[in-house]
Amino acid sequence: LKKVVIGKDVKVINQNAFYGCSNLTQFEVDVNNGYFTQNGNQILTKDETELVLVAPAASGVINLPDSVTKIGVGAFSSNTKANTVKGKNVSSVGNYAFYGSGVRNYELGDLETIGDYAFAGTGIRVMPNVTNNISIGERAFAATDITEVNLGKYDGITIGDYAFFNCTKLASVTLGNNVTLGEGAFASSQGNDVLTSVTFGDNAVIGDYAFFANVGLRTVTLGNETKIGAYAFMHAASLAEVTNLSGATEIGDYAFAGNKNQNGNTAPVFTTADLSNVTKLGIGAFLNNEKLASVTLSDKLEAQIRSEFDPDDKNKVVAYTENALAAFAFAGCIALKTIDIPESLAIIDDYAFYGSGLETLNLNNVVSVGEYAFADTNLAAVNGDKLGTIGNSAFMNCGKLEEFDLSRVETIGDKAFMGTALKEANLVSATTIGSFAFAETVITKVMFGENLAYLGDNPFYGCDIAAFGKYEAVENFAGIEVFNENITISANVFVEDGVLYRVTENGGYELVSYPMLKADRSYTVKAGTTRISARAFYNSQIVNVFMSYELKAI
């Protein structure tokens, strides 16, 4: 097929109408057609302002009439032989206009709109001229040979989702003020190591995944009032400098994070993060950034929306807000030795500093610490005057942690201090102590309070405790105290013969903890005991244990 005649009644010519017609070079449009006209190997709209279609076999240079201001949907998408397009007054390029075509060179006017997939998959190397406030569509330049995006003198540009996705020759990006980047705008699925520099003007909105997996990216310069989306610079393993990070007001989930495994670490490597103007900090924002040594948090961090199941209706989720430092925010930041927690932060969320290098910490304004929040760190001492809740494993394996004032803490989760170096535990305010909460520590002394309502499975297994109880004054002998191993701690907890028990829900007893250093070789479990907790006799010197006949579970 070499020639197509368009009759007078044809109203619509769809994209790829002549796909695969590799010999089609000529169109002839009936002069009485009210919708289309022809210009050699081109079909134009009747008013000659829009290029509708170029013949699939048209080759070399395609010259458009000066009247043409728009290249229509899929106009070149079936053409692989043309290499140059000239249209000095073209200001709009439609969806799929050059998609997959062979055109590499473009002499167009100042573009105001570029449609979805407009140049995708072509050999274009140089950005066309554009105007302020241009809209660049989804995947408009995806998988092209563009080497530079220099739009710094243009403001108000909108760049669509994955617009420059997998541009493996792209080396630098410069953008002006008030730019909005869509999801994955400059992302890579192949680990692009060519893009090294990105610069923004003020008021940029950087979308989710915008520069995802640009492993060669070395420098990013931000303007003021910048919003950074989730995963925006994740896996930017060479990113050593972020200039004016203090200009950011929002940083999304995992924005500067990376993965750490046997093959290395893909997180950025910059050392300082001034977040003094950040009002929203996402989950895992700096996860595994092992070079990050200095962080300045903002006192303007906004409350986060959280949710949990309604305690009265497990099928209902209740949403609420809290001034919390996001989960995983600085987990794995091993160079981070200290950080100032702003007064506005009441909660440190789960895993926030897990595996970081923290050595000192002041939590005097924090009321709650989440699960694993500081686990596997180098903390030696913690201050927390208002701390009331400590989550599961919050300080687990902090092997240098010797000092912690727990006198005001009400709830202590499972394994909260397991593997620490604590020597004593003042739990006079505690109402709940979780399973294995202080296991494998060097605690020798424990003080309980009268409000203790619940004990999990042996919170003190592996501790250097010879007996539970408390020192009491001897009547008529001022200044003399004796250690009482038979005491009532609360309505639900008591000590008998130095052994810690609790009252179970059915009115029986549970033997919670038999002291590891208790010297007795034989022990008779209290009558009425229905359960012996996990690891209750762990590493003790006991040889014989006589059970209660009421015992139902071990």
Secondary structure as GFF3:
##gff-version 3
##sequence-region A 1 554
A	DSSP	beta_strand	3	6	.	.	.	ID=ss1
A	DSSP	beta_strand	26	29	.	.	.	ID=ss2
A	DSSP	beta_strand	36	39	.	.	.	ID=ss3
A	DSSP	beta_strand	42	45	.	.	.	ID=ss4
A	DSSP	beta_strand	50	54	.	.	.	ID=ss5
A	DSSP	beta_strand	60	63	.	.	.	ID=ss6
A	DSSP	beta_strand	70	71	.	.	.	ID=ss7
A	DSSP	beta_strand	82	87	.	.	.	ID=ss8
A	DSSP	beta_strand	92	93	.	.	.	ID=ss9
A	DSSP	beta_strand	105	108	.	.	.	ID=ss10
A	DSSP	beta_strand	111	114	.	.	.	ID=ss11
A	DSSP	beta_strand	130	136	.	.	.	ID=ss12
A	DSSP	beta_strand	148	151	.	.	.	ID=ss13
A	DSSP	beta_strand	158	159	.	.	.	ID=ss14
A	DSSP	beta_strand	172	175	.	.	.	ID=ss15
A	DSSP	beta_strand	180	181	.	.	.	ID=ss16
A	DSSP	beta_strand	197	199	.	.	.	ID=ss17
A	DSSP	beta_strand	205	206	.	.	.	ID=ss18
A	DSSP	beta_strand	219	221	.	.	.	ID=ss19
A	DSSP	beta_strand	226	228	.	.	.	ID=ss20
A	DSSP	beta_strand	241	243	.	.	.	ID=ss21
A	DSSP	three_ten_helix	245	247	.	.	.	ID=ss22
A	DSSP	beta_strand	248	251	.	.	.	ID=ss23
A	DSSP	beta_strand	260	261	.	.	.	ID=ss24
A	DSSP	beta_strand	264	265	.	.	.	ID=ss25
A	DSSP	beta_strand	272	275	.	.	.	ID=ss26
A	DSSP	beta_strand	280	281	.	.	.	ID=ss27
A	DSSP	beta_strand	294	297	.	.	.	ID=ss28
A	DSSP	beta_strand	304	310	.	.	.	ID=ss29
A	DSSP	beta_strand	313	322	.	.	.	ID=ss30
A	DSSP	beta_strand	324	325	.	.	.	ID=ss31
A	DSSP	beta_strand	347	348	.	.	.	ID=ss32
A	DSSP	beta_strand	360	362	.	.	.	ID=ss33
A	DSSP	beta_strand	368	369	.	.	.	ID=ss34
A	DSSP	beta_strand	381	383	.	.	.	ID=ss35
A	DSSP	beta_strand	389	390	.	.	.	ID=ss36
A	DSSP	beta_strand	403	404	.	.	.	ID=ss37
A	DSSP	beta_strand	411	412	.	.	.	ID=ss38
A	DSSP	beta_strand	424	427	.	.	.	ID=ss39
A	DSSP	beta_strand	432	433	.	.	.	ID=ss40
A	DSSP	beta_strand	445	448	.	.	.	ID=ss41
A	DSSP	beta_strand	454	455	.	.	.	ID=ss42
A	DSSP	beta_strand	470	474	.	.	.	ID=ss43
A	DSSP	beta_strand	477	484	.	.	.	ID=ss44
A	DSSP	beta_strand	487	488	.	.	.	ID=ss45
A	DSSP	beta_strand	493	496	.	.	.	ID=ss46
A	DSSP	beta_strand	499	503	.	.	.	ID=ss47
A	DSSP	beta_strand	509	513	.	.	.	ID=ss48
A	DSSP	beta_strand	522	524	.	.	.	ID=ss49
A	DSSP	beta_strand	529	532	.	.	.	ID=ss50
A	DSSP	beta_strand	544	546	.	.	.	ID=ss51
###
